[in-house]
Amino acid sequence: MNTPLAHALRPARLLGAAALLGAGLIAGCGSDDAETQSIKVGTVAGPETDVMQVAKQIAKDEYGLDVEIVEFTDYVSPNAALADGSLDANAFQHEPYLNSMVEDRGYDFVIAGKTFVYPIGAYSERYDDIANLPDGASIALPNDPSNEGRSLILMHNEGLIELNDPENLEATPIDISNNPHDYEFREIEAAQLPRVLPDVDLAFINNTFAQPAGLSLDDALIKEGPESPYVNLIVTREGKQDDEAIQNLVKAYQSQAVIDKADELFKGAAVPGWK
């Protein structure tokens, strides 16, 4: 149709199309803004997830941030999920472990904030005093690089073994320079340590897995104190640490309500690492 009326209608049609396009752009911007108000965070299943649930509620109430918690049962998957973009952040690891994973796998991760120190302890179902541990005792260690070194350093500090370098946070049994009691070491995945406890004389178990298994840090024959350097972290990808959503998550976590929940769950064994 090529009539004066058609010519007259064209500007109106163009204006209508422009209006629709503008509305689409506005809607698109609104969608992006909405996305910044939600975040996916990885945790390890158990009491640490229960603590994050409190932070989730505070984030919603105080910052309008929707937090989706994704639970894992091991220490490797939360970092893999963060690296592939399935998560925006995770909260389960301390800095020595983070550093070892970054070095080993090339992750481009940064620390967004600190959470708690969850002390590691050495537990036994056979002995009630570390002095009673016999020569040749079987000792289970977490097999991830940093927590294994963490356990061996505790043994070194107790005078049970001697390490070549007691400052080496990634020490393994091959770094033991003197084993006067001929201890036998078994390297076990951290999540499995409560299950093997009946089969060994001593097992070093992170609070993450000890508490759900009914183990209290008060019962540990050896344990870390509040001076431990192993404070847990909220971790994200490089360049995301200053995002509003990430910072609001950190603020929500570092709150009194979260401290109170951690005290309830860990019976005072969780030490705030940001203070």
VENBELFEN-V84490 format. One record per backbone hydrogen bond with DSSP energy under -1.0 kcal/mol. CO is the residue of the C=O (numbers start at 1). NH is the residue of the N-H. If there is no record, write none. Layout:
BEGIN
((CO,NH) (CO,NH))
END
This chain:
BEGIN
((3,7) (4,8) (5,9) (6,10) (9,13) (10,14) (11,15) (12,16) (13,17) (14,18) (15,19) (16,20) (17,21) (18,22) (19,23) (20,24) (21,25) (22,26) (23,27) (24,28) (25,29) (26,30) (27,31) (28,32) (29,33) (30,34) (31,35) (32,36) (34,37) (35,38) (37,66) (39,68) (40,88) (40,89) (41,70) (42,91) (43,72) (46,50) (47,51) (48,52) (49,53) (51,55) (52,56) (53,57) (54,58) (55,59) (56,60) (57,61) (58,62) (59,63) (59,65) (60,64) (66,39) (68,41) (70,43) (72,45) (76,80) (77,81) (78,82) (79,83) (80,84) (81,86) (81,87) (89,42) (90,235) (93,233) (94,98) (95,99) (96,100) (97,101) (98,102) (99,103) (100,104) (101,105) (102,106) (108,238) (110,236) (113,234) (115,273) (116,232) (117,271) (120,224) (121,205) (122,221) (123,203) (129,132) (130,133) (134,137) (137,184) (138,201) (138,202) (139,186) (140,204) (141,188) (144,148) (145,149) (146,150) (147,151) (148,152) (149,153) (150,154) (151,155) (152,156) (153,157) (154,158) (155,160) (156,159) (162,177) (162,178) (165,168) (168,171) (172,175) (173,176) (175,164) (178,162) (179,182) (181,136) (184,139) (186,141) (188,143) (189,192) (190,193) (192,196) (193,197) (196,199) (197,200) (202,140) (203,123) (205,121) (206,209) (206,210) (207,211) (210,215) (211,214) (216,219) (217,220) (222,122) (225,228) (229,231) (232,115) (234,112) (234,113) (235,90) (236,110) (237,240) (240,243) (243,247) (244,248) (245,249) (246,250) (247,251) (248,252) (249,253) (250,254) (253,255) (255,259) (256,260) (257,261) (258,262) (259,263) (260,264) (261,265) (262,266) (263,267) (266,269) (271,117))
END
